Amino acid sequence: KSRSGGFHKVGFEGGQMPLQRRLPKVGFSSRSKKYTAQVRLSELQGLDVEVISLQTLIENNLVPAITKKAKVIMSGELNKAVSIQGLGVTPGAKAVIESAGGKIEA
């Protein structure tokens, strides 16, 4: 027939303002968030190792196993010398680690 076979665009509501235009835009979810983690200085204080790397953090269950990048943040105390390898470090955490006699390696 002459009127058969027509279709409406996906989301078309017969002239009413479509749902995706009625609702406000709200943020987004970072895709890299799943693979990054933060570690506090107080958590490093509890470890019994001197050289801390991403693998060390995963083995001690401080970060999830799928973590690709981790960053040490200044939260809590650190009274022992530790060596940080291959982790990001905030400026405040770097000052605390170096004042405790530790070092940061790239």
N, CA, C and O atoms as a GROMACS GRO file, in nm:
protein
  424
    1LYS      N    1   0.084  -0.120   0.000
    1LYS     CA    2   0.000   0.000   0.000
    1LYS      C    3   0.088   0.126   0.000
    1LYS      O    4   0.209   0.118   0.023
    2SER      N    5   0.029   0.237  -0.025
    2SER     CA    6   0.106   0.360  -0.038
    2SER      C    7   0.157   0.412   0.097
    2SER      O    8   0.257   0.483   0.101
    3ARG      N    9   0.089   0.378   0.206
    3ARG     CA   10   0.130   0.430   0.337
    3ARG      C   11   0.212   0.330   0.419
    3ARG      O   12   0.250   0.360   0.532
    4SER      N   13   0.240   0.214   0.364
    4SER     CA   14   0.315   0.114   0.442
    4SER      C   15   0.466   0.135   0.427
    4SER      O   16   0.512   0.201   0.334
    5GLY      N   17   0.540   0.079   0.519
    5GLY     CA   18   0.685   0.081   0.508
    5GLY      C   19   0.752   0.203   0.568
    5GLY      O   20   0.875   0.213   0.565
    6GLY      N   21   0.676   0.295   0.624
    6GLY     CA   22   0.736   0.412   0.684
    6GLY      C   23   0.797   0.378   0.820
    6GLY      O   24   0.763   0.277   0.881
    7PHE      N   25   0.887   0.462   0.867
    7PHE     CA   26   0.945   0.438   0.998
    7PHE      C   27   0.974   0.571   1.065
    7PHE      O   28   0.981   0.675   0.999
    8HIS      N   29   0.990   0.567   1.194
    8HIS     CA   30   1.026   0.685   1.270
    8HIS      C   31   1.170   0.674   1.315
    8HIS      O   32   1.222   0.565   1.338
    9LYS      N   33   1.234   0.788   1.328
    9LYS     CA   34   1.370   0.794   1.377
    9LYS      C   35   1.374   0.738   1.520
    9LYS      O   36   1.279   0.755   1.597
   10VAL      N   37   1.484   0.673   1.555
   10VAL     CA   38   1.498   0.620   1.691
   10VAL      C   39   1.490   0.737   1.790
   10VAL      O   40   1.560   0.837   1.773
   11GLY      N   41   1.408   0.725   1.890
   11GLY     CA   42   1.391   0.830   1.989
   11GLY      C   43   1.282   0.931   1.955
   11GLY      O   44   1.255   1.020   2.036
   12PHE      N   45   1.220   0.919   1.839
   12PHE     CA   46   1.112   1.011   1.800
   12PHE      C   47   0.988   0.981   1.882
   12PHE      O   48   0.946   0.866   1.893
   13GLU      N   49   0.929   1.087   1.940
   13GLU     CA   50   0.813   1.068   2.027
   13GLU      C   51   0.691   1.142   1.974
   13GLU      O   52   0.610   1.191   2.053
   14GLY      N   53   0.677   1.150   1.844
   14GLY     CA   54   0.558   1.210   1.786
   14GLY      C   55   0.546   1.358   1.806
   14GLY      O   56   0.434   1.409   1.820
   15GLY      N   57   0.655   1.430   1.808
   15GLY     CA   58   0.650   1.575   1.824
   15GLY      C   59   0.677   1.621   1.966
   15GLY      O   60   0.715   1.736   1.987
   16GLN      N   61   0.657   1.532   2.063
   16GLN     CA   62   0.691   1.564   2.201
   16GLN      C   63   0.843   1.575   2.212
   16GLN      O   64   0.915   1.507   2.139
   17MET      N   65   0.892   1.660   2.303
   17MET     CA   66   1.037   1.675   2.320
   17MET      C   67   1.096   1.540   2.364
   17MET      O   68   1.055   1.486   2.466
   18PRO      N   69   1.191   1.486   2.289
   18PRO     CA   70   1.246   1.353   2.320
   18PRO      C   71   1.315   1.348   2.457
   18PRO      O   72   1.365   1.449   2.506
   19LEU      N   73   1.316   1.231   2.515
   19LEU     CA   74   1.371   1.213   2.649
   19LEU      C   75   1.516   1.259   2.658
   19LEU      O   76   1.555   1.323   2.755
   20GLN      N   77   1.598   1.226   2.557
   20GLN     CA   78   1.740   1.262   2.564
   20GLN      C   79   1.762   1.413   2.557
   20GLN      O   80   1.870   1.461   2.590
   21ARG      N   81   1.660   1.489   2.513
   21ARG     CA   82   1.671   1.635   2.513
   21ARG      C   83   1.606   1.696   2.637
   21ARG      O   84   1.636   1.810   2.671
   22ARG      N   85   1.518   1.623   2.704
   22ARG     CA   86   1.453   1.674   2.825
   22ARG      C   87   1.545   1.665   2.946
   22ARG      O   88   1.536   1.747   3.037
   23LEU      N   89   1.633   1.565   2.946
   23LEU     CA   90   1.720   1.544   3.062
   23LEU      C   91   1.849   1.626   3.047
   23LEU      O   92   1.898   1.642   2.936
   24PRO      N   93   1.904   1.677   3.158
   24PRO     CA   94   2.026   1.758   3.149
   24PRO      C   95   2.150   1.672   3.122
   24PRO      O   96   2.152   1.552   3.151
   25LYS      N   97   2.251   1.737   3.067
   25LYS     CA   98   2.380   1.669   3.048
   25LYS      C   99   2.447   1.659   3.185
   25LYS      O  100   2.445   1.755   3.262
   26VAL      N  101   2.506   1.545   3.214
   26VAL     CA  102   2.571   1.528   3.343
   26VAL      C  103   2.703   1.455   3.325
   26VAL      O  104   2.704   1.337   3.292
   27GLY      N  105   2.814   1.523   3.344
   27GLY     CA  106   2.948   1.466   3.351
   27GLY      C  107   2.982   1.352   3.258
   27GLY      O  108   2.918   1.333   3.154
   28PHE      N  109   3.084   1.277   3.297
   28PHE     CA  110   3.124   1.158   3.224
   28PHE      C  111   3.205   1.070   3.318
   28PHE      O  112   3.244   1.115   3.425
   29SER      N  113   3.229   0.947   3.279
   29SER     CA  114   3.309   0.855   3.359
   29SER      C  115   3.443   0.836   3.290
   29SER      O  116   3.449   0.797   3.173
   30SER      N  117   3.550   0.863   3.362
   30SER     CA  118   3.683   0.847   3.306
   30SER      C  119   3.712   0.700   3.281
   30SER      O  120   3.689   0.617   3.369
   31ARG      N  121   3.761   0.668   3.163
   31ARG     CA  122   3.790   0.529   3.130
   31ARG      C  123   3.921   0.483   3.193
   31ARG      O  124   3.943   0.363   3.209
   32SER      N  125   4.008   0.578   3.230
   32SER     CA  126   4.136   0.539   3.289
   32SER      C  127   4.128   0.524   3.441
   32SER      O  128   4.223   0.475   3.503
   33LYS      N  129   4.017   0.565   3.501
   33LYS     CA  130   4.004   0.559   3.646
   33LYS      C  131   4.016   0.417   3.699
   33LYS      O  132   4.067   0.394   3.808
   34LYS      N  133   3.969   0.320   3.620
   34LYS     CA  134   3.971   0.181   3.661
   34LYS      C  135   4.114   0.129   3.677
   34LYS      O  136   4.138   0.035   3.754
   35TYR      N  137   4.210   0.190   3.605
   35TYR     CA  138   4.347   0.138   3.603
   35TYR      C  139   4.445   0.221   3.684
   35TYR      O  140   4.565   0.193   3.683
   36THR      N  141   4.396   0.323   3.756
   36THR     CA  142   4.484   0.406   3.837
   36THR      C  143   4.445   0.395   3.984
   36THR      O  144   4.329   0.368   4.016
   37ALA      N  145   4.542   0.414   4.072
   37ALA     CA  146   4.515   0.401   4.216
   37ALA      C  147   4.599   0.501   4.294
   37ALA      O  148   4.700   0.552   4.244
   38GLN      N  149   4.556   0.529   4.416
   38GLN     CA  150   4.630   0.616   4.507
   38GLN      C  151   4.672   0.535   4.628
   38GLN      O  152   4.599   0.447   4.675
   39VAL      N  153   4.791   0.565   4.679
   39VAL     CA  154   4.843   0.496   4.797
   39VAL      C  155   4.886   0.602   4.897
   39VAL      O  156   4.956   0.696   4.862
   40ARG      N  157   4.845   0.586   5.023
   40ARG     CA  158   4.881   0.682   5.127
   40ARG      C  159   5.016   0.646   5.188
   40ARG      O  160   5.060   0.531   5.184
   41LEU      N  161   5.082   0.747   5.244
   41LEU     CA  162   5.209   0.723   5.313
   41LEU      C  163   5.189   0.629   5.432
   41LEU      O  164   5.276   0.546   5.461
   42SER      N  165   5.076   0.641   5.500
   42SER     CA  166   5.050   0.555   5.616
   42SER      C  167   5.039   0.409   5.576
   42SER      O  168   5.072   0.320   5.655
   43GLU      N  169   4.994   0.381   5.452
   43GLU     CA  170   4.988   0.243   5.404
   43GLU      C  171   5.128   0.190   5.374
   43GLU      O  172   5.156   0.072   5.395
   44LEU      N  173   5.216   0.278   5.326
   44LEU     CA  174   5.355   0.237   5.300
   44LEU      C  175   5.428   0.209   5.431
   44LEU      O  176   5.517   0.124   5.436
   45GLN      N  177   5.391   0.280   5.537
   45GLN     CA  178   5.453   0.260   5.668
   45GLN      C  179   5.432   0.117   5.717
   45GLN      O  180   5.520   0.061   5.784
   46GLY      N  181   5.319   0.057   5.684
   46GLY     CA  182   5.288  -0.078   5.730
   46GLY      C  183   5.357  -0.188   5.652
   46GLY      O  184   5.355  -0.304   5.696
   47LEU      N  185   5.418  -0.157   5.537
   47LEU     CA  186   5.486  -0.260   5.457
   47LEU      C  187   5.622  -0.295   5.517
   47LEU      O  188   5.690  -0.209   5.573
   48ASP      N  189   5.661  -0.421   5.504
   48ASP     CA  190   5.791  -0.466   5.555
   48ASP      C  191   5.894  -0.478   5.444
   48ASP      O  192   5.982  -0.563   5.450
   49VAL      N  193   5.884  -0.393   5.342
   49VAL     CA  194   5.981  -0.394   5.233
   49VAL      C  195   6.044  -0.256   5.221
   49VAL      O  196   5.984  -0.156   5.260
   50GLU      N  197   6.165  -0.251   5.166
   50GLU     CA  198   6.233  -0.122   5.152
   50GLU      C  199   6.218  -0.064   5.013
   50GLU      O  200   6.219   0.058   4.997
   51VAL      N  201   6.204  -0.150   4.910
   51VAL     CA  202   6.186  -0.103   4.773
   51VAL      C  203   6.039  -0.124   4.735
   51VAL      O  204   5.990  -0.237   4.735
   52ILE      N  205   5.972  -0.015   4.703
   52ILE     CA  206   5.828  -0.022   4.674
   52ILE      C  207   5.805   0.010   4.527
   52ILE      O  208   5.842   0.117   4.479
   53SER      N  209   5.743  -0.085   4.457
   53SER     CA  210   5.708  -0.068   4.316
   53SER      C  211   5.560  -0.104   4.301
   53SER      O  212   5.494  -0.140   4.398
   54LEU      N  213   5.509  -0.093   4.179
   54LEU     CA  214   5.370  -0.128   4.153
   54LEU      C  215   5.345  -0.275   4.185
   54LEU      O  216   5.241  -0.310   4.241
   55GLN      N  217   5.440  -0.360   4.149
   55GLN     CA  218   5.427  -0.504   4.175
   55GLN      C  219   5.420  -0.532   4.326
   55GLN      O  220   5.343  -0.617   4.370
   56THR      N  221   5.500  -0.459   4.404
   56THR     CA  222   5.498  -0.475   4.550
   56THR      C  223   5.361  -0.438   4.607
   56THR      O  224   5.309  -0.506   4.695
   57LEU      N  225   5.304  -0.329   4.555
   57LEU     CA  226   5.172  -0.284   4.603
   57LEU      C  227   5.064  -0.386   4.570
   57LEU      O  228   4.974  -0.411   4.650
   58ILE      N  229   5.072  -0.446   4.450
   58ILE     CA  230   4.974  -0.547   4.410
   58ILE      C  231   4.987  -0.672   4.496
   58ILE      O  232   4.887  -0.728   4.540
   59GLU      N  233   5.111  -0.715   4.523
   59GLU     CA  234   5.134  -0.835   4.604
   59GLU      C  235   5.085  -0.818   4.747
   59GLU      O  236   5.042  -0.914   4.810
   60ASN      N  237   5.091  -0.695   4.799
   60ASN     CA  238   5.048  -0.669   4.936
   60ASN      C  239   4.903  -0.620   4.943
   60ASN      O  240   4.858  -0.573   5.048
   61ASN      N  241   4.829  -0.632   4.832
   61ASN     CA  242   4.686  -0.597   4.826
   61ASN      C  243   4.655  -0.452   4.863
   61ASN      O  244   4.550  -0.423   4.920
   62LEU      N  245   4.748  -0.361   4.829
   62LEU     CA  246   4.719  -0.219   4.851
   62LEU      C  247   4.648  -0.158   4.731
   62LEU      O  248   4.578  -0.058   4.745
   63VAL      N  249   4.667  -0.217   4.613
   63VAL     CA  250   4.598  -0.172   4.492
   63VAL      C  251   4.544  -0.295   4.419
   63VAL      O  252   4.598  -0.404   4.437
   64PRO      N  253   4.438  -0.280   4.337
   64PRO     CA  254   4.386  -0.394   4.262
   64PRO      C  255   4.487  -0.447   4.160
   64PRO      O  256   4.577  -0.375   4.118
   65ALA      N  257   4.471  -0.572   4.122
   65ALA     CA  258   4.566  -0.637   4.031
   65ALA      C  259   4.562  -0.576   3.891
   65ALA      O  260   4.661  -0.588   3.817
   66ILE      N  261   4.453  -0.511   3.851
   66ILE     CA  262   4.445  -0.453   3.716
   66ILE      C  263   4.506  -0.314   3.708
   66ILE      O  264   4.502  -0.252   3.602
   67THR      N  265   4.560  -0.264   3.818
   67THR     CA  266   4.617  -0.130   3.822
   67THR      C  267   4.739  -0.119   3.731
   67THR      O  268   4.828  -0.204   3.733
   68LYS      N  269   4.742  -0.012   3.651
   68LYS     CA  270   4.855   0.014   3.562
   68LYS      C  271   4.943   0.128   3.614
   68LYS      O  272   5.064   0.130   3.590
   69LYS      N  273   4.881   0.225   3.686
   69LYS     CA  274   4.954   0.338   3.740
   69LYS      C  275   4.910   0.361   3.884
   69LYS      O  276   4.792   0.344   3.917
   70ALA      N  277   5.004   0.400   3.969
   70ALA     CA  278   4.970   0.433   4.107
   70ALA      C  279   5.045   0.559   4.147
   70ALA      O  280   5.152   0.589   4.093
   71LYS      N  281   4.988   0.632   4.242
   71LYS     CA  282   5.050   0.755   4.288
   71LYS      C  283   5.050   0.757   4.440
   71LYS      O  284   4.950   0.723   4.504
   72VAL      N  285   5.163   0.796   4.498
   72VAL     CA  286   5.175   0.805   4.644
   72VAL      C  287   5.132   0.946   4.684
   72VAL      O  288   5.183   1.045   4.631
   73ILE      N  289   5.036   0.954   4.778
   73ILE     CA  290   4.987   1.084   4.823
   73ILE      C  291   5.025   1.106   4.969
   73ILE      O  292   5.045   1.010   5.044
   74MET      N  293   5.035   1.233   5.008
   74MET     CA  294   5.076   1.266   5.144
   74MET      C  295   4.956   1.259   5.238
   74MET      O  296   4.879   1.355   5.249
   75SER      N  297   4.941   1.147   5.303
   75SER     CA  298   4.834   1.129   5.400
   75SER      C  299   4.886   1.033   5.505
   75SER      O  300   4.910   0.916   5.476
   76GLY      N  301   4.904   1.081   5.626
   76GLY     CA  302   4.958   0.996   5.731
   76GLY      C  303   5.107   1.020   5.750
   76GLY      O  304   5.164   1.115   5.696
   77GLU      N  305   5.169   0.934   5.828
   77GLU     CA  306   5.310   0.948   5.866
   77GLU      C  307   5.395   0.843   5.797
   77GLU      O  308   5.347   0.734   5.764
   78LEU      N  309   5.522   0.876   5.776
   78LEU     CA  310   5.620   0.780   5.725
   78LEU      C  311   5.749   0.804   5.801
   78LEU      O  312   5.811   0.910   5.787
   79ASN      N  313   5.791   0.705   5.881
   79ASN     CA  314   5.908   0.722   5.966
   79ASN      C  315   6.026   0.637   5.925
   79ASN      O  316   6.131   0.641   5.990
   80LYS      N  317   6.012   0.559   5.818
   80LYS     CA  318   6.122   0.472   5.775
   80LYS      C  319   6.165   0.508   5.633
   80LYS      O  320   6.087   0.565   5.556
   81ALA      N  321   6.289   0.475   5.600
   81ALA     CA  322   6.341   0.504   5.467
   81ALA      C  323   6.292   0.399   5.368
   81ALA      O  324   6.312   0.279   5.389
   82VAL      N  325   6.228   0.444   5.262
   82VAL     CA  326   6.182   0.353   5.157
   82VAL      C  327   6.228   0.408   5.022
   82VAL      O  328   6.249   0.528   5.006
   83SER      N  329   6.242   0.318   4.926
   83SER     CA  330   6.278   0.356   4.791
   83SER      C  331   6.157   0.332   4.702
   83SER      O  332   6.105   0.221   4.696
   84ILE      N  333   6.112   0.436   4.633
   84ILE     CA  334   5.994   0.428   4.547
   84ILE      C  335   6.040   0.412   4.402
   84ILE      O  336   6.119   0.493   4.353
   85GLN      N  337   5.993   0.308   4.334
   85GLN     CA  338   6.033   0.284   4.195
   85GLN      C  339   5.912   0.280   4.103
   85GLN      O  340   5.819   0.202   4.124
   86GLY      N  341   5.912   0.366   4.000
   86GLY     CA  342   5.811   0.362   3.896
   86GLY      C  343   5.672   0.405   3.938
   86GLY      O  344   5.574   0.371   3.872
   87LEU      N  345   5.660   0.480   4.046
   87LEU     CA  346   5.530   0.529   4.092
   87LEU      C  347   5.528   0.681   4.088
   87LEU      O  348   5.633   0.745   4.100
   88GLY      N  349   5.411   0.738   4.070
   88GLY     CA  350   5.397   0.882   4.079
   88GLY      C  351   5.397   0.924   4.225
   88GLY      O  352   5.352   0.849   4.312
   89VAL      N  353   5.448   1.043   4.251
   89VAL     CA  354   5.457   1.092   4.389
   89VAL      C  355   5.417   1.240   4.390
   89VAL      O  356   5.466   1.318   4.309
   90THR      N  357   5.329   1.278   4.482
   90THR     CA  358   5.292   1.418   4.494
   90THR      C  359   5.408   1.495   4.558
   90THR      O  360   5.491   1.435   4.626
   91PRO      N  361   5.415   1.627   4.537
   91PRO     CA  362   5.525   1.704   4.595
   91PRO      C  363   5.534   1.692   4.747
   91PRO      O  364   5.643   1.683   4.802
   92GLY      N  365   5.420   1.692   4.816
   92GLY     CA  366   5.420   1.679   4.962
   92GLY      C  367   5.471   1.544   5.006
   92GLY      O  368   5.548   1.534   5.102
   93ALA      N  369   5.429   1.438   4.937
   93ALA     CA  370   5.474   1.303   4.971
   93ALA      C  371   5.623   1.289   4.944
   93ALA      O  372   5.694   1.222   5.019
   94LYS      N  373   5.671   1.352   4.837
   94LYS     CA  374   5.814   1.345   4.803
   94LYS      C  375   5.898   1.406   4.915
   94LYS      O  376   6.002   1.352   4.952
   95ALA      N  377   5.852   1.519   4.968
   95ALA     CA  378   5.925   1.585   5.076
   95ALA      C  379   5.931   1.497   5.200
   95ALA      O  380   6.035   1.488   5.265
   96VAL      N  381   5.820   1.431   5.234
   96VAL     CA  382   5.816   1.345   5.353
   96VAL      C  383   5.906   1.223   5.334
   96VAL      O  384   5.978   1.185   5.426
   97ILE      N  385   5.903   1.162   5.215
   97ILE     CA  386   5.984   1.042   5.188
   97ILE      C  387   6.132   1.077   5.196
   97ILE      O  388   6.210   1.003   5.256
   98GLU      N  389   6.172   1.190   5.136
   98GLU     CA  390   6.313   1.227   5.137
   98GLU      C  391   6.359   1.271   5.276
   98GLU      O  392   6.475   1.249   5.311
   99SER      N  393   6.271   1.332   5.355
   99SER     CA  394   6.310   1.371   5.490
   99SER      C  395   6.325   1.250   5.582
   99SER      O  396   6.395   1.256   5.683
  100ALA      N  397   6.258   1.139   5.547
  100ALA     CA  398   6.270   1.016   5.625
  100ALA      C  399   6.392   0.934   5.580
  100ALA      O  400   6.418   0.827   5.635
  101GLY      N  401   6.465   0.984   5.480
  101GLY     CA  402   6.584   0.913   5.434
  101GLY      C  403   6.560   0.825   5.313
  101GLY      O  404   6.649   0.749   5.273
  102GLY      N  405   6.444   0.833   5.254
  102GLY     CA  406   6.413   0.751   5.137
  102GLY      C  407   6.449   0.821   5.008
  102GLY      O  408   6.496   0.935   5.009
  103LYS      N  409   6.426   0.752   4.896
  103LYS     CA  410   6.454   0.813   4.766
  103LYS      C  411   6.348   0.771   4.665
  103LYS      O  412   6.280   0.670   4.682
  104ILE      N  413   6.337   0.850   4.560
  104ILE     CA  414   6.240   0.824   4.454
  104ILE      C  415   6.315   0.801   4.324
  104ILE      O  416   6.394   0.885   4.281
  105GLU      N  417   6.289   0.686   4.262
  105GLU     CA  418   6.352   0.653   4.134
  105GLU      C  419   6.245   0.646   4.027
  105GLU      O  420   6.134   0.599   4.051
  106ALA      N  421   6.279   0.693   3.907
  106ALA     CA  422   6.181   0.694   3.798
  106ALA      C  423   6.147   0.563   3.749
  106ALA      O  424   6.066   0.550   3.657
   0.00000   0.00000   0.00000
